[in-house]
Structures are given as C-alpha cells and as structure tokens.
C-alpha cells in the first residue's frame, strides 16, 4: 500500500528533528496497553520536540554511476530479450513463481484464538502488525522513488516492479489482519497511522525514510540499508509471530507470516545479489556500521519499546537472534561476522526448512506457481523459452 502524501510529508519533516542516538526512549509510549488513542498526537508532538536531527556519516569516497553496470545508461532497457543478466532474471522468475493473494489466507479460525489471548499478547500482535502495514509502504517508496529510477538493467527493473506488487499484497494482508482482529474503529485508525501515532514505529520508519531522501549516500550504501530493513527490521517480528505458531495459535496470522517472511527473504537475497554486482562498494567498516545501526534499532524495538516478553519470549534470546540474522546478512554481503551469535530459536530452524504440510490440509508457505521455474531446468545460465503452459 503506497504511503499517503500527507504521511510522506510528515515523515520527511520529522527527519529534520529525529536522532537515532539521542531520541527519547519510546518504551513508556509503546509498551503500556493503557495508552489512549486520543493522546497519540500529544505523545508524538512531545517526542518530536525532544528529539534531534539524524546524523549520518557522510560518504568520503566518490561514486560515479556511469562506472556501474547496473546504473549506466542502457538503450536496450525497454525490452526484456535477450536476457543479459541471467542471475537477476532467475530471481525475478523465482519471485513470480511465488505469487499469492490475501484471498488464499483463511482467517476464519483466528478470532477464536484472539479471544483467548491476554491483553499484553493482543497489544503486542496489533502493534507489530501496525509496524508491518506501514513498513511495506516505505519499502515501496524507496523502490518507486529511487531504485527503479536509478537501475537501468531491465531484469532488475522487472524484479523491482514485481516486488512493488508483492509489497502491496503484504500491506493489504496486514491491514486485513488489523481490520479483522480490532473491532474498535478508533483503535484501528490509531494502528493504521502507526508512523504518526506510535513513536516506536516512527523511529524505525524514520531510519528507513532517511535513507530514501539521503542526498550523499551512494547507491551501494542504500542497497545495504534496505537489505537491513527487510533482513533485520522484520526478522524479530517474524520470529515473534512464529512463536505463536509454535503454540498452535492464530493459523491465519501464522500462515500469512510464512508467506510474507518467505517473500521478504527473497527480497533481501536480491539486495545481496545487486550488491555483488556493484563495482564501487563501500568499505567493510561502512557496511558493518549500517548493519549495526539496524541491529541496535531492532533490538530496542523488541526488548524495550515493544518487548517480546509480553508474549512469553525471552528478550535476551531475541537480541541474540537478531545478531544471528545480522551475521547471516553480513556473510551474504561478503563481509565477516561481527557478533558470532548462534540461533537460539530451534523453531526458526524448523521454519527455515521447506514446508512439508499436506497441501490439501493447509497450503504451505513454500509453494510455487507450477511451470514458472521450469525454464531454468536446462542450466543455471541458459535461458529457454520452452516453458510448460
């Protein structure tokens, strides 16, 4: 779901007044389920006054887009064939094969489980959904405003175009979940406007939005930043929802979480692939700095602002899990690990395996559209138009 113009303007204005290091802790404003929705604007105004400007390290090295194969002028960008970047095209076909819609998710049994949750659990789930619903719009903002305009490779543009469509599906899914679980109209409105009403969400949104509007950040740095958004900012919340699956709760929510986490994993993998094709890469120190910033924000979000202990999870283990995910992302970016943390959640290891559920009992989140990937069977780098129809 694309950001409303008013929301975009408000967030961009907020960038002038928010500091990643000095912003006030959003703990009291986000944790307490007793906060009134009517007081949201007052809380947000106080938060803005207390915060200072975001300070990013300025890039010292020069970056010439015309030296980048991904960014230099491409007169053939208006047609797809012949395929020039088979690995990028393969990722697009992989995304296309995994297409789904919200109508495929059955929420009929969720309300029975929702009624059994305590207030803390309901508060946690609703606020995580609020963050997710807004964040997909921010990802799309970056794709439409920056990446799709900068990248001149047709195969990559195909992927970005399809990613925009899938982010819309994700945002619709999260909005539908909120609309289903939350019956109070004022509370729904409060959650749908989380970027403006929830300081803990505002902080994460501002970090991502600042990378979109950052004038001196290189394309390579922004690729890393949005790999962090989709690979780190979502990771802890995905794990928290999978924790509910381990408890056998909320089948519609947890199945949609399977589908969306799979999609976001693919989007993160694509960012890493794009990074590998970049010639003028940032320094190792710079990449690690961006990842560490994202880790710190995500750890604060799920252990201080909206602690996972509200649903019975261990905050220390959640911090460890986020570090584990960050190390994995760093390795995919060709960088060394910095945390050397083990995965503390055995259930997440199980989730990462290909689903084995009986398809006729419940669809699994690993399904692909039949025939879409068949064209790749002749070889990794051999493109064929002899796909099955």
C-alpha positions in Angstrom: 0.0 0.0 0.0 1.6 3.3 -1.1 2.1 5.9 1.5 -0.4 8.7 1.6 1.1 12.0 0.6 0.3 13.5 4.0 2.1 10.7 5.8 5.2 11.0 3.5 5.4 14.8 4.1 5.0 14.3 7.9 7.7 11.7 8.0 10.1 13.7 5.9 9.6 16.7 8.1 10.2 14.5 11.1 13.6 13.6 9.6 14.8 17.1 10.4 14.1 16.6 14.1 14.8 12.9 15.0 18.1 11.5 16.2 18.9 7.8 16.1 21.3 8.2 19.1 19.5 10.8 21.1 15.8 10.2 20.6 13.9 9.6 23.7 13.1 6.0 24.6 9.7 5.1 23.3 9.2 2.5 26.0 6.6 4.2 28.0 4.7 5.3 25.0 4.6 1.9 23.2 4.6 -0.8 25.9 1.6 0.3 28.1 -1.7 -1.1 26.7 -3.4 1.6 28.7 -2.2 4.4 26.4 -5.2 6.2 25.0 -5.5 6.5 21.3 -6.8 10.1 21.6 -3.4 11.0 23.3 -1.4 9.7 20.3 -0.9 13.1 18.7 0.2 14.7 22.0 2.7 11.9 22.6 4.1 12.3 19.1 4.5 16.0 19.4 6.4 15.6 22.7 8.6 13.0 21.1 9.4 15.3 18.1 10.3 18.2 20.4 12.7 16.1 22.5 14.5 14.6 19.5 17.3 15.9 17.4 18.4 15.7 13.8 19.6 12.3 12.4 23.3 12.4 11.7 24.6 10.0 9.0 28.3 9.6 8.3 29.0 11.5 5.1 30.5 9.5 2.2 34.1 10.4 1.7 34.7 8.4 -1.5 33.3 9.4 -4.8 30.7 7.3 -6.6 30.3 7.5 -10.3 27.0 5.9 -11.5 28.4 5.6 -15.1 31.0 3.2 -13.8 28.3 0.9 -12.5 27.0 -1.7 -15.0 23.7 -1.6 -13.1 23.3 2.1 -13.3 24.9 3.3 -16.5 22.7 4.3 -19.5 21.2 1.3 -21.2 19.4 2.0 -24.5 18.1 -1.6 -24.5 16.2 -1.2 -21.2 12.8 -1.0 -22.9 12.8 -4.7 -24.0 13.4 -7.8 -22.0 15.0 -10.2 -24.5 17.8 -11.1 -25.0 18.5 -11.8 -21.3 21.8 -10.1 -20.3 21.7 -10.8 -16.6 20.6 -14.4 -16.1 21.1 -14.5 -12.3 18.9 -11.4 -11.8 16.3 -12.7 -14.2 16.3 -16.0 -12.3 15.4 -14.1 -9.1 12.6 -12.4 -10.9 11.2 -15.7 -12.1 11.5 -17.1 -8.6 9.5 -14.1 -7.2 6.9 -14.6 -10.0 6.6 -18.3 -9.1 5.8 -17.4 -5.5 2.9 -15.0 -6.2 -0.1 -15.2 -3.8 -3.0 -13.0 -2.7 -4.8 -12.3 0.5 -7.8 -14.4 -0.6 -5.7 -17.5 -0.1 -5.4 -16.9 3.6 -8.1 -18.3 5.8 -8.8 -16.1 8.9 -12.0 -17.8 10.0 -10.3 -19.6 12.9 -8.2 -16.7 14.2 -10.9 -14.9 16.1 -11.4 -17.9 18.4 -7.7 -17.8 19.3 -7.7 -14.0 19.5 -10.4 -14.2 22.2 -8.1 -16.4 24.3 -5.1 -14.1 24.2 -4.4 -11.8 27.2 -4.2 -8.0 26.8 -0.4 -8.0 26.5 -0.5 -10.5 23.7 -3.2 -8.6 21.9 -1.3 -5.4 22.3 2.0 -6.9 21.0 0.4 -8.5 18.0 -1.6 -5.4 17.0 1.4 -3.1 17.3 3.7 -5.4 15.3 1.0 -5.6 12.6 0.8 -1.8 12.6 4.6 -1.6 12.0 4.4 -4.1 9.2 1.5 -2.4 7.5 3.4 0.9 7.4 6.8 -0.5 6.6 5.8 -2.2 3.3 4.7 1.2 2.1 8.1 2.7 2.9 9.9 -0.1 1.1 7.7 0.7 -2.0 8.5 4.4 -1.6 12.2 3.5 -2.0 11.6 1.2 -4.9 9.5 3.8 -6.8 11.3 7.0 -5.9 14.9 5.7 -6.1 15.9 2.2 -7.1 13.5 1.7 -10.1 14.6 5.1 -11.5 18.3 4.6 -10.9 18.8 1.0 -12.0 19.0 0.7 -15.8 19.1 -3.1 -16.0 15.8 -4.5 -17.4 15.9 -7.7 -15.5 16.3 -5.8 -12.2 13.5 -3.5 -13.1 11.3 -6.5 -13.6 12.1 -7.7 -10.1 11.5 -4.3 -8.5 8.2 -4.0 -10.3 7.1 -7.4 -9.1 8.4 -6.6 -5.6 6.2 -3.4 -5.5 3.2 -5.6 -6.3 4.0 -8.1 -3.6 4.7 -5.4 -1.0 1.1 -4.2 -1.8 -0.2 -7.7 -1.1 1.7 -7.7 2.2 0.4 -4.3 3.2 -3.2 -5.4 2.3 -2.7 -8.6 4.3 -1.5 -6.7 7.4 -4.3 -4.2 7.0 -6.9 -7.0 6.7 -5.5 -8.7 9.8 -5.8 -5.4 11.8 -9.3 -4.9 10.4 -10.3 -8.4 11.4 -8.9 -8.5 14.9 -9.5 -4.9 16.0 -13.2 -4.0 16.3 -12.9 -0.5 17.8 -12.8 2.0 14.8 -10.7 4.5 16.8 -8.1 1.8 17.7 -8.0 0.6 14.1 -7.4 4.2 12.9 -4.6 4.6 15.5 -2.9 1.4 14.2 -3.3 2.3 10.6 -1.5 5.5 11.2 1.3 4.0 13.2 4.1 6.1 11.6 2.5 9.2 13.1 0.9 7.7 16.3 3.4 5.2 17.6 6.9 6.6 18.5 8.5 3.1 18.5 7.3 2.7 14.9 8.2 6.2 14.0 11.8 5.6 14.9 12.2 2.6 12.6 10.3 4.4 9.8 12.5 7.5 10.1 15.7 5.5 9.8 14.4 3.9 6.5 12.9 7.1 5.1 16.1 9.0 5.8 18.0 6.6 3.5 15.5 7.3 0.8 16.0 11.0 1.0 19.7 11.0 1.8 21.5 13.1 -0.9 25.1 12.0 -0.3 24.6 8.3 0.4 25.7 6.1 -2.5 23.5 3.6 -4.3 25.6 0.8 -2.8 25.0 2.1 0.8 21.3 2.4 0.2 21.2 -1.2 -1.1 22.8 -2.3 2.1 20.4 -0.2 4.2 17.3 -1.6 2.6 18.7 -5.1 2.8 18.9 -4.4 6.5 15.3 -3.1 6.6 14.0 -6.3 5.0 16.5 -8.6 6.5 16.8 -7.2 10.1 13.9 -4.9 10.8 11.4 -7.6 10.0 13.3 -10.6 11.5 12.5 -10.3 15.1 8.8 -9.6 14.5 8.6 -12.6 12.1 10.1 -14.7 14.9 7.6 -13.4 17.4 4.7 -14.4 15.2 6.3 -17.8 14.5 6.5 -18.2 18.3 2.7 -18.1 18.3 2.6 -20.8 15.6 4.7 -23.0 17.9 2.0 -22.5 20.5 -0.6 -23.6 17.9 -2.3 -20.2 17.8 -3.7 -17.9 15.1 -3.4 -20.2 12.0 -4.3 -17.4 9.5 -1.8 -14.9 11.0 1.0 -17.5 11.1 0.4 -18.8 7.6 0.4 -15.3 6.2 3.6 -14.7 8.2 5.1 -17.8 6.4 4.3 -16.4 3.0 5.4 -12.8 3.8 8.7 -13.9 5.5 9.5 -16.1 2.5 8.9 -13.1 0.2 11.0 -10.7 2.3 13.8 -13.3 2.5 13.8 -13.3 -1.3 13.8 -9.5 -1.5 16.8 -9.5 0.9 18.6 -12.1 -1.2 18.0 -9.9 -4.2 19.5 -6.9 -2.5 22.6 -9.0 -1.7 22.8 -10.1 -5.4 22.6 -6.5 -6.5 25.3 -5.6 -4.0 27.6 -8.3 -5.5 27.2 -6.7 -9.0 28.2 -3.2 -7.7 31.7 -2.2 -8.6 32.2 0.7 -6.3 31.4 -1.0 -3.0 31.5 0.9 0.4 34.2 -0.1 2.8 33.8 -3.1 5.1 33.7 -0.7 8.0 30.8 1.3 6.4 28.7 -1.8 5.6 29.1 -3.1 9.2 28.2 0.3 10.6 24.9 0.3 8.7 24.1 -3.2 9.8 25.0 -2.4 13.4 22.7 0.6 13.4 19.8 -1.6 12.2 20.5 -4.2 14.8 20.5 -1.7 17.6 17.2 -0.3 16.5 15.5 -3.7 16.1 16.8 -4.9 19.5 15.5 -1.8 21.2 12.1 -2.2 19.4 11.6 -5.8 20.6 13.2 -5.6 24.0 12.4 -2.1 25.2 9.8 -0.3 23.1 7.6 -3.4 22.5 9.3 -6.2 24.5 8.6 -9.8 23.3 8.3 -10.8 27.0 4.7 -9.6 26.5 4.0 -12.8 24.6 6.3 -15.0 26.8 9.5 -14.8 24.8 12.9 -14.2 26.3 14.3 -10.7 25.4 17.9 -11.7 25.8 17.4 -14.6 23.3 15.6 -12.2 20.9 18.6 -9.9 20.9 20.8 -12.9 20.2 18.6 -14.0 17.3 18.7 -10.5 15.7 22.5 -10.7 15.9 22.4 -14.2 14.3 20.3 -12.8 11.5 22.7 -9.8 11.1 25.7 -12.1 10.9 24.0 -14.1 8.2 23.2 -11.0 6.2 26.8 -9.8 6.5 28.1 -13.0 5.1 25.7 -12.7 2.2 27.1 -9.3 1.6 30.6 -10.7 1.5 31.5 -9.3 4.9 32.8 -11.1 8.1 30.5 -11.8 11.0 30.7 -9.4 13.9 28.5 -11.0 16.5 29.2 -14.7 16.1 25.8 -15.5 17.7 24.1 -18.8 17.5 20.4 -19.2 16.6 18.7 -19.5 20.0 15.3 -20.4 18.5 15.0 -24.0 17.4 11.6 -23.4 16.0 13.0 -20.9 13.5 15.4 -23.5 12.2 12.3 -25.7 11.5 10.5 -22.8 9.8 13.5 -22.3 7.5 13.1 -25.9 6.2 10.9 -26.4 3.2 7.3 -26.9 4.3 6.1 -30.5 4.5 2.4 -29.8 5.3 -0.1 -31.8 3.3 -1.2 -29.3 0.6 -4.8 -30.5 0.8 -4.9 -29.9 4.6 -3.3 -26.4 4.5 -1.2 -24.7 1.9 2.5 -24.3 2.8 4.4 -21.1 2.5 7.0 -22.7 0.1 4.6 -23.3 -2.8 5.4 -22.0 -6.3 3.3 -21.5 -9.3 3.6 -24.6 -11.4 5.7 -24.4 -14.5 7.1 -20.9 -13.9 10.6 -22.1 -13.0 10.7 -25.0 -15.5 12.6 -22.9 -18.0 15.6 -23.0 -15.7 16.0 -26.8 -15.7 18.4 -26.7 -18.7 21.1 -24.9 -16.8 21.6 -22.1 -14.4 22.7 -19.6 -17.1 20.9 -21.0 -20.1 17.6 -19.1 -20.8 14.9 -21.0 -22.6 11.5 -20.0 -23.9 10.3 -23.6 -23.8 8.4 -23.3 -20.6 5.4 -25.5 -19.9 2.0 -23.9 -20.2 
